[in-house]
């Protein structure tokens, strides 16, 4: 998904796949393999020897092993070294895909591997659980969010952080699974590594979508670069805004607003298409005969589950217009946060 999304917004992309699977893992079955660390390194060397490594931005996502994380880290460091004399000419966005909802998707040794490389990244995009793993802070409310982001800025010297999915109750300021909204919290650090925090709240749609993290990251890169260009910061080290810029006026805030507007449009249309498709499935299922035995019943149940998973596939290609020109951007206003969780300023984006 990420390659198509970035290309749709005008990016030239050279993709090194860290996995080669027949389908995404929400189907609970797949064929293929995880790309070994040696192969990731070899593919990059192939790009480099043909002088095809003159990248402006690197996006790294799911990496399955500690060895592969180290290999990707070496690529990031090499590209940073190549751009060393030209501030702002290379930017690394790292999505530390490790797990969600308190459960790791990867081996335990991947967490320290990420901790060893993220100080080289210019932006990280953890979800709540990943932010907790990297910061060592249990996120339960707005003050703990501020604490976690501050640790990420000050410990790893990462200038830009976005926590991509929080169930934050807007009235109590507590993180709760019962919240009917999702909150994205972002920050660009000041020179002293203190955070400039903003939040954007969106409705939580009643369907699981696979690949939304990839979609968010892929949309953010061209949107953030455009915002940085507009702010005349492309030749600034790590694309860091002056300390005088408030949270709701940051390029990162503007970019995140457009990203979420696009995503909500695509996901709402996906939900509508899903509901139509599932209604048709249920109609056909109602006309089927009852299973003759347990084996047939199990097969029918599996077919039903696979069909519903397919119905939830994100309709990215057919809604590419929403990626390029999102509507209703005004619905996604940013708010500045302080440690108490109080709303301070509403951003005009």
C-alpha positions as CSV (number, residue, x, y, z in Angstrom):
1,X,0.0,0.0,0.0
2,X,2.7,2.5,1.0
3,X,4.4,2.5,-2.4
4,X,1.2,3.2,-4.3
5,X,0.1,5.9,-1.9
6,X,3.4,7.8,-2.2
7,X,3.5,7.4,-6.0
8,X,0.0,8.8,-6.1
9,X,1.2,12.0,-4.5
10,X,4.1,12.3,-6.9
11,X,7.0,10.5,-5.1
12,X,9.5,8.4,-7.0
13,X,9.8,5.2,-4.9
14,X,12.4,2.5,-4.7
15,X,10.9,-0.2,-2.5
16,X,12.8,-2.9,-0.6
17,X,10.2,-5.3,0.8
18,X,11.0,-6.5,4.3
19,X,8.4,-9.3,3.8
20,X,7.1,-11.0,0.6
21,X,3.7,-12.4,1.6
22,X,0.8,-13.5,-0.6
23,X,-1.6,-11.4,1.5
24,X,-1.7,-9.4,4.7
25,X,-1.8,-11.3,8.0
26,X,-5.4,-10.3,8.9
27,X,-6.4,-13.3,6.9
28,X,-4.6,-15.5,9.5
29,X,-3.0,-17.5,6.7
30,X,-0.4,-16.6,4.1
31,X,2.4,-17.9,2.0
32,X,5.8,-16.3,1.5
33,X,8.7,-15.3,3.7
34,X,10.3,-12.5,5.7
35,X,13.2,-10.9,3.9
36,X,16.6,-11.9,5.5
37,X,18.8,-9.1,6.8
38,X,21.5,-10.1,4.3
39,X,19.1,-9.7,1.4
40,X,18.0,-6.2,2.5
41,X,21.6,-5.2,2.7
42,X,22.4,-6.8,-0.7
43,X,19.4,-5.0,-2.4
44,X,20.6,-1.6,-1.0
45,X,24.1,-2.3,-2.2
46,X,22.7,-2.9,-5.7
47,X,21.0,0.5,-5.7
48,X,24.1,2.1,-4.4
49,X,26.4,0.6,-7.0
50,X,24.2,1.9,-9.8
51,X,24.1,5.4,-8.1
52,X,20.4,5.0,-7.4
53,X,20.7,5.8,-3.7
54,X,20.3,9.6,-4.0
55,X,17.2,9.6,-1.8
56,X,15.6,12.6,-0.1
57,X,13.5,10.5,2.3
58,X,13.6,7.0,3.7
59,X,10.5,5.3,5.1
60,X,11.0,2.1,7.1
61,X,8.1,0.1,8.4
62,X,7.6,-3.5,9.5
63,X,10.9,-5.2,10.1
64,X,10.7,-8.8,11.4
65,X,14.0,-9.5,13.2
66,X,16.6,-7.7,15.2
67,X,19.2,-8.4,12.5
68,X,17.0,-6.8,9.9
69,X,16.4,-3.8,12.1
70,X,20.2,-3.4,12.3
71,X,20.5,-3.8,8.5
72,X,17.9,-1.0,7.9
73,X,19.7,1.1,10.5
74,X,23.0,0.8,8.6
75,X,21.2,1.9,5.4
76,X,19.8,4.9,7.2
77,X,23.2,5.8,8.7
78,X,24.8,5.5,5.3
79,X,22.3,7.8,3.6
80,X,22.7,10.3,6.4
81,X,26.5,10.2,6.0
82,X,26.1,10.8,2.2
83,X,24.0,13.8,2.9
84,X,26.1,15.1,5.8
85,X,27.3,18.3,4.2
86,X,23.9,19.3,3.0
87,X,21.5,20.0,5.9
88,X,17.9,18.9,5.2
89,X,18.8,16.9,2.1
90,X,17.9,13.5,3.7
91,X,15.1,12.7,6.1
92,X,14.3,9.3,7.8
93,X,10.8,8.4,8.8
94,X,10.7,5.3,11.0
95,X,7.5,3.5,11.9
96,X,8.6,1.1,14.7
97,X,6.1,-1.7,14.0
98,X,6.4,-4.0,16.9
99,X,2.9,-4.7,18.3
100,X,-0.4,-3.3,19.5
101,X,-2.8,-3.6,22.3
102,X,-0.2,-5.0,24.7
103,X,1.0,-7.7,22.3
104,X,4.3,-8.0,20.4
105,X,4.2,-9.0,16.7
106,X,8.0,-9.5,16.7
107,X,10.6,-11.2,18.8
108,X,11.6,-9.6,22.1
109,X,15.1,-8.7,20.8
110,X,13.6,-6.4,18.2
111,X,12.6,-3.8,20.9
112,X,16.3,-3.1,22.0
113,X,17.3,-3.3,18.4
114,X,15.0,-0.4,17.6
115,X,16.2,1.5,20.7
116,X,19.7,1.3,19.2
117,X,18.8,2.9,15.9
118,X,15.9,5.3,16.4
119,X,18.2,8.1,17.5
120,X,19.2,8.2,13.8
121,X,15.7,8.7,12.6
122,X,14.2,12.2,12.1
123,X,10.6,11.2,12.8
124,X,9.0,8.1,14.4
125,X,5.4,7.0,14.2
126,X,4.7,4.6,17.1
127,X,1.2,3.6,18.2
128,X,0.4,3.8,21.9
129,X,1.9,0.4,22.8
130,X,5.1,1.0,20.7
131,X,5.5,4.5,22.3
132,X,5.3,2.8,25.7
133,X,7.9,0.2,24.7
134,X,10.4,2.8,23.5
135,X,9.8,5.4,26.2
136,X,9.3,3.1,29.2
137,X,6.3,5.2,30.2
138,X,2.8,3.6,30.6
139,X,0.4,5.9,28.8
140,X,-2.9,6.3,30.8
141,X,-3.7,10.0,30.4
142,X,-2.5,13.3,28.8
143,X,0.3,13.9,31.4
144,X,1.7,10.5,30.7
145,X,1.5,11.2,26.9
146,X,3.5,14.4,27.5
147,X,6.0,12.4,29.6
148,X,6.4,9.7,26.9
149,X,6.9,12.1,24.1
150,X,9.3,14.2,26.1
151,X,11.4,11.0,26.8
152,X,11.4,10.2,23.1
153,X,12.6,13.7,22.3
154,X,15.2,13.9,25.0
155,X,16.5,10.4,25.2
156,X,16.8,9.6,21.5
157,X,17.0,13.2,20.1
158,X,14.2,12.5,17.7
159,X,12.8,15.9,16.5
160,X,9.4,14.7,15.3
161,X,7.1,12.2,17.0
162,X,3.6,11.2,16.2
163,X,1.7,8.7,18.3
164,X,-0.8,7.4,15.7
165,X,-3.6,5.9,17.7
166,X,-4.8,6.7,21.2
167,X,-8.3,6.1,22.7
168,X,-8.3,9.4,24.6
169,X,-11.5,10.5,26.4
170,X,-11.8,14.2,25.5
171,X,-13.7,15.0,28.7
172,X,-11.6,13.2,31.3
173,X,-8.2,13.2,29.5
174,X,-7.9,9.5,30.3
175,X,-6.9,6.8,27.8
176,X,-9.8,4.3,27.7
177,X,-10.9,1.5,25.3
178,X,-14.4,2.8,25.6
179,X,-13.7,6.0,23.8
180,X,-15.6,6.4,20.5
181,X,-12.8,8.5,19.0
182,X,-9.2,8.0,18.0
183,X,-6.6,10.7,18.8
184,X,-3.4,11.4,17.0
185,X,-0.8,13.2,19.1
186,X,2.2,14.8,17.5
187,X,5.1,17.0,18.5
188,X,8.1,18.8,16.9
189,X,10.8,19.4,19.6
190,X,12.2,22.8,20.4
191,X,16.0,23.2,20.5
192,X,16.1,22.1,24.1
193,X,14.1,18.9,23.2
194,X,11.0,20.0,25.0
195,X,7.8,19.0,23.1
196,X,5.3,21.2,21.2
197,X,2.3,19.0,21.5
198,X,-0.9,19.0,19.4
199,X,-3.7,16.5,19.1
200,X,-6.2,15.8,16.3
201,X,-9.3,13.7,17.2
202,X,-11.2,11.7,14.6
203,X,-14.2,9.3,14.8
204,X,-13.4,5.6,15.4
205,X,-15.1,3.7,12.6
206,X,-16.7,0.3,13.5
207,X,-14.5,-1.9,11.4
208,X,-10.9,-3.2,11.5
209,X,-8.9,-2.0,8.6
210,X,-5.5,-3.6,7.8
211,X,-2.7,-1.4,6.5
212,X,-3.8,2.0,8.0
213,X,-0.4,2.5,9.6
214,X,1.3,2.1,6.2
215,X,-1.3,4.5,4.7
216,X,-0.7,7.1,7.4
217,X,3.1,7.0,7.0
218,X,3.0,7.0,3.2
219,X,0.6,10.0,3.1
220,X,2.6,11.9,5.7
221,X,5.9,12.0,3.8
222,X,4.7,14.0,0.8
223,X,2.4,16.2,2.9
224,X,5.1,16.9,5.4
225,X,7.6,17.7,2.7
226,X,5.2,20.1,1.1
227,X,4.6,21.8,4.4
228,X,8.3,22.0,5.1
229,X,8.9,23.5,1.6
230,X,6.1,26.1,2.2
231,X,7.8,27.1,5.5
232,X,11.2,27.3,3.7
233,X,12.8,24.7,5.9
234,X,14.1,22.2,3.4
235,X,17.7,23.2,4.0
236,X,17.2,23.2,7.8
237,X,18.8,20.4,9.8
238,X,16.2,17.6,10.4
239,X,13.4,19.9,9.1
240,X,13.0,21.4,12.6
241,X,10.9,24.5,13.0
242,X,12.1,27.6,14.9
243,X,11.1,27.6,18.6
244,X,8.8,30.5,18.0
245,X,6.4,28.4,15.9
246,X,3.5,27.2,18.2
247,X,2.2,23.6,18.1
248,X,-0.9,24.3,16.0
249,X,1.2,26.1,13.3
250,X,3.9,23.5,12.9
251,X,4.4,22.0,9.4
252,X,3.9,18.6,11.1
253,X,0.4,19.7,12.3
254,X,-0.6,20.9,8.8
255,X,0.6,17.6,7.3
256,X,-1.2,15.4,9.8
257,X,-4.4,17.3,9.2
258,X,-4.4,16.6,5.5
259,X,-3.4,13.0,6.1
260,X,-6.3,12.3,8.5
261,X,-8.7,14.0,6.1
262,X,-7.7,11.7,3.3
263,X,-7.7,8.6,5.5
264,X,-11.2,9.3,6.9
265,X,-12.6,9.8,3.4
266,X,-11.0,6.5,2.1
267,X,-11.9,4.5,5.2
268,X,-15.5,5.8,5.2
269,X,-16.0,4.8,1.6
270,X,-14.3,1.4,2.4
271,X,-16.8,0.9,5.2
272,X,-19.7,1.7,2.9
273,X,-18.5,-0.8,0.3
274,X,-17.8,-3.4,3.0
275,X,-21.4,-3.1,4.4
276,X,-22.9,-3.6,0.9
277,X,-20.6,-6.6,0.2
278,X,-21.4,-8.2,3.5
279,X,-25.1,-7.7,3.0
280,X,-24.8,-9.6,-0.3
281,X,-22.8,-12.3,1.4
282,X,-25.4,-12.7,4.1
283,X,-28.1,-12.9,1.6
284,X,-26.3,-15.8,-0.3
285,X,-25.5,-17.5,3.0
286,X,-29.2,-17.5,4.0
287,X,-30.0,-19.4,0.9
288,X,-27.4,-22.1,1.5
289,X,-28.3,-25.5,2.9
290,X,-27.2,-26.4,6.4
291,X,-23.8,-28.2,6.6
292,X,-23.9,-32.0,6.4
293,X,-21.2,-32.6,9.0
294,X,-18.6,-30.9,11.2
295,X,-16.0,-30.8,8.5
296,X,-18.3,-29.0,6.1
297,X,-19.4,-26.6,8.8
298,X,-15.8,-25.7,9.6
299,X,-15.1,-25.1,5.9
300,X,-18.1,-22.9,5.5
301,X,-17.2,-20.9,8.6
302,X,-13.6,-20.4,7.2
303,X,-15.0,-19.3,3.9
304,X,-17.3,-16.8,5.7
305,X,-14.4,-15.4,7.7
306,X,-12.2,-15.0,4.6
307,X,-14.9,-13.3,2.6
308,X,-15.5,-10.8,5.4
309,X,-11.8,-10.1,5.7
310,X,-11.7,-9.5,1.9
311,X,-14.7,-7.2,2.2
312,X,-12.7,-5.0,4.6
313,X,-9.8,-4.4,2.2
314,X,-9.1,-0.7,2.1
315,X,-10.3,0.8,-1.2
316,X,-7.2,2.8,-1.9
317,X,-6.9,2.6,-5.7
318,X,-10.5,3.5,-6.5
319,X,-10.4,6.4,-4.1
320,X,-7.1,7.9,-5.1
321,X,-8.8,11.3,-5.6
322,X,-9.2,11.5,-1.8
323,X,-5.5,10.9,-1.3
324,X,-4.6,13.8,-3.6
325,X,-7.4,16.2,-2.7
326,X,-9.0,15.5,0.7
327,X,-12.3,17.1,1.4
328,X,-13.7,18.5,4.7
329,X,-10.2,19.3,6.1
330,X,-11.9,21.8,8.4
331,X,-13.3,18.9,10.4
332,X,-9.8,17.9,11.6
333,X,-8.8,20.9,13.7
334,X,-5.6,20.6,15.8
335,X,-5.5,21.5,19.5
336,X,-2.5,22.4,21.6
337,X,-2.0,20.3,24.7
338,X,-0.2,21.0,27.9
339,X,0.6,18.5,30.6
340,X,-2.7,19.0,32.4
341,X,-4.6,17.8,29.3
342,X,-6.4,21.1,28.9
343,X,-7.2,22.5,25.4
344,X,-5.2,25.7,24.9
345,X,-5.5,26.7,21.3
346,X,-7.6,25.6,18.4
347,X,-5.6,25.6,15.2
348,X,-6.8,27.2,12.0
349,X,-5.4,25.0,9.3
